[in-house]
Amino acid sequence: MDNVETKKKYIQIAQLYYEQNLTQNEIAQKTGINRTSISRILKKIREEGIVKITINYDLNDLSLAEKLEKTFHLKKAVVIPVDRQQPTTVRLTAIGQAAARFLDSILEDNDVIGFSWGSSLAATVEALDPTQEHKNIFCVPMVGGPAGKLESRFHVNTICYQAAEKLKGRSLMIDVPAIVEKPSMKNDWMQTKYYKEIAAMWNNISIALVGIGSINSTGHSTWHAFYSDSSVEKFKAAHVIGDLCSRFYNQNGIELQTHLSDRTLSIPLDILHKTRYTIGVAESEEKIPGILGALNGGHINVLITTEETAAGLLKLKQAEQNQTN
């Protein structure tokens, strides 16, 4: 941007085009700038963030969402129409925007919001509307940090802090790993004043936002930031299908005791059943079994996902039902 006057001119053109719905020809006549330059400026103001365009992805064919709500007794399902050929970044942005809009619509004063980690929740926080007016919002991490390397933007502390900034609220940070080295360390941490403060906040969570892990997505680098290569075969042997906040469950959603259970520092699954909303934000074909397990166990009562994933969930659920009949 060259200077203040140029920026003012760009803002004026943005207002004329996006708010007053003038055509480029009309703007050219009004401002004395030729139409070719108007077109170039409109592109530039999007590139420089003066105007941000958000697609309302949750205005879709509601039939899939209604089927998910009925099949899994959900409070809400939001199914967004994103082509499976789209890059992962596009799909994440889409579900993040849909999840952020849903959160904005249900948020109340004095809400305590719990967060897990991951790319889908980072996308959700990125899309939150900072102009929303709510009082006394508190953001709290529901799981410890990774044992390995994880991009800082996906870390639960980063997500909580940025959400609190957007919502003009407060946040706690968690400085313990999700998986400690030995059970005695878990017991030591649980006795600290610091950990007890976080655990007490878990019981006050009114809205929880969670990513959903799946045994089929263990090849992803973000998953390996939490669980070592040697864990994968042990999970399979224990019939693990997915996880929420490092709490593992089978295809029926029943929580399983694994080799990590006595070393895990994270919110118990039963607390997620007591919230006003527990929102699962997840998509992809490989995550379908993990998402289905979370739904079967009633661990979430809201799902934000894509059409492809929703259709896959309903198909797999039907296959399960056919096997039991």
N, C-alpha and C positions, 0 to 999 in steps of 0.2 A: 504494500500500500504506500503510495508516494507521500501523501501528507493528509492533514486533517480535512482540508477542503475536498480532496478526492474521495475520502471516506464518506463525507457528508453527501456527496453527489451519488455515490454508490447506494447509500441507504435510501436516498430519495427515489432512485430508480427501482430499488427493491420494493419500496412501499407502493409505488405506482403499479408495478407489475403483479405483485403477489397479494396486496391488500385491496387495491382499487380495481384490479382486473383490467387494466388498460392493455391494449395490444402494443406490440413493439413499435408499430407505425405511429400510434397515438402518443407514445412516450417520446418518440423522436420529435414530433411536432411540438410537444409541450416543453421539451428541454432544449431544443435546438441542436441536439446531437444526432448524427446520422444513424439510420437504422442498423447498419452493419456494426457500428460501435456499440449500440444498445445490446445487440445479441452477444457481443464479446464481453461486455460488462456483466450481463446476467450470468454468463458462465463463470466469470471471475469471482462474483460475490458468493457463489456456491462453493468454489474452491477455497476461498478465504474464510468460510464459516459465517459470513454475514447472514446468510440464509441457510437453514438446515431443513432438508426435506425428509419427512418421516412417512413411510408407507404404513397404512393401517391394516396390517396383515390379518388381524382377527375378524375382519369383515369377509368371511368366506362361506363356503357351503357348510351350513351348520349341522348337516346330517351326521357327519362323523363325530362332531363334538357331542351331539345329543346321544349318540350310540355309546360313546365312552362314559358319559354321565350315568346313563341307565345301567350299563353293564357292570360298572365298578362302583356305583352309588356315590359318585363324586358331587361335591358342591358346584364345581365348575370345571369344564374342559375348554381350552382354547386351542384350536387346530388351525395352523397357518399354512397357506398355500405356497410352499417353496419347492421349486423343481429339484428333484434328486440330483440333477447334474450341476446344480449351483455349487460353488466352492463352499468349504466349511465355514469360512468367515462370513459369507452372506447368510447362511442358515443360522449361525449364531447371532448375528445382528438381528435377524427377523424374530427369533424366539425371545431374545433379550428385550426388544421393543414391546412385544406382546406381554411379556411378564411384567415389565415396568408399568405399562398402562393398567394392567390388572391390579398390581400393588397400589398404584395411585388411587384406584377406584374404591379400594376396601380399607385404606389406611385411616385410622382414627387417632385423635389426640391420646397421648399416654401409651401408645402401643410399644411393646418390646418386640423387636424383630430379630430373629435368629438366622444366621447365615452359615452355610457350609462353604466349601472352596470350589474352584473350578472355572472353566472358561464360560459356561452358560451363565453363571451368576455374575461374573465380571461384566458380561454383555448386558445383563439386566441392570446393574448399577450404573453402567455407562449411559443407559437410556432413561434413567429416572429424570423426572421433570423438577428442576430446582425451584420453580415458581410456586409449587404446591404449598399451601399454608397448613401446617400441622404443628401442634405444641407437644413438647416433652417426649420426643421420639428417642428411643434407646436402641442401639444396634449391638448385638452380642455374638461372638463366635461360638459355634456349637461343636467344634472339633479342633484338636491341636494342629500344629504345623507339620510339614512333611519331614521325613527322615532324610530324603535326598534333595536334589535341586528341583525347584519349581519356579516358574516365572513369577516375579513379585506381584504382577497384576492379578494372578489367579489365587494368591494367598488369602486365606480367610481374614487376616488382619487388614490387608489392603482393601478388601471388599467391604468390611465393616466400617472402616474409617471413611472411605469415599461415599458410602451410603449415608452415613451420619452427616457428612458435609453437604450432600445434596438435599437432605431432609431437614437440615438445620437442627440436628439432634446431637446426641452424645453417643460414644461408643467405648467398649472395653477392648483390650488387646489380650491375646493369649500367647504366652511365651513358653509354652510346653509343647513337645512333639505329640502328635496323635498316637504314635506307637513308641513307647519308651523301651529301653534296652532289656529291662528285667522287671518282674512283678513287684519286687520290693521298691523299685523307683516309683512305680505307679502309686503304691500305698503311701510313700513319702510325700508325693505331690498332692495327693488327695487330702492330706492333713494340713496343708499350708493355708494360711488365711487368704492368700491370693486365689488359689483354686476354689476354695469354698465360696468366695464372692461370685465367681463366674457360675459355679454350679447352682447357687441360689437364684441367679438371674435366669437360668434355664427354666426353672419352675414358673417364672413370670412371663415366658414367651407367649405372645398372642398370635404372632404370624411367624412361620418358619419358611425359609426359602432353601431348597436343597437341590443339588445336582445329584444324579443317580449313576452309580458305577455298575458295570456289568462284567462278568467273567470273560465275555467275548471281546472286551476292549482293553484287555491287559497289555496289549502291545503298545499302547499309547504312552508317550513319554511322561505325560502328567500323571498317569496311573502309577508308573514306576517311581515317581517322586515320593509316593507314599509306601508302596509295597515292593519288596525285592523280587527278583526273578525266581528265587527259590520258593516264594510263597504261592506262586501260581498253581503248581501241582498239588500242594497241600489244600488249597481252596477247592480244586476240582475233586479231590478225594473226599472232602467234607461235604460235597454237593452244594457248594456256594454258587448262587446264580447272580447275586448283585450285592451292592452295599449302599447305605445312606450314612454319612458321617462316620465311616469306618465301622459300622455295625453291619454284620453280614447275615444274609438270609438265603433260604432255598426258594425253589420255584413257587411254593405256596405262601411265601412271605414270612415263614417261621424263622425267627432269629436263631442263628447257629453259634455254638461255641467253637471257636477256631484256635489255632496255635497263637493267635494274636490277642485273644479276648482278655487275658489276664495282664496284658500290657497296654491296653487301649484307654486313652483319655478322651472321651467324647460324650455327647449327650445320649442318654438311654433312649431307645426307640419308643418306649411307652410314653415319654413326655411329648413326642410328636403327635400322639393320638389325642392329646388334651388341648391342643392349640385351637384357636378359632379357624385358622387356615394353615395347613401345611402344603406348600406349593412345590411340586416337582417340576423342574425346568430341564428338559432333556429331549434329545432326538438322535436319530441315526438307526440304521438297520441293526447294527451290531449291539446296540443297547436295548433292543426290544425285550429280550428275556429278563434283563435286570429291571426294566421299568415294569414289566408285567408282574414280577415278584413283589415289587413295592406296592402295586395296586392290589394284588391278591391278599397281601398282608394288611391292607388298610393303613399303610404307613403315610400315605398322602391323601388329601381330599380335594386337591386341585392339580390338574396336569396341564402344562403348557408344552405343546409339541408340534410336529409337522404332520401334514397329510400322510406322507409315506409311512411315518412311524405309527400314526394312529391306525391306519389300515392294517399294518403288520401286527399291532397289538390285538386288534379284534379277531384277526385270522388265527393267531396263536391261541387266544383264549378259546375260540371255537374248537380248535383241535384238542385242547385240554378237556373240554367238556365232552367231546365225542369219545375220548379215551375212557372217561369215567362212566359213560352210559352203556 
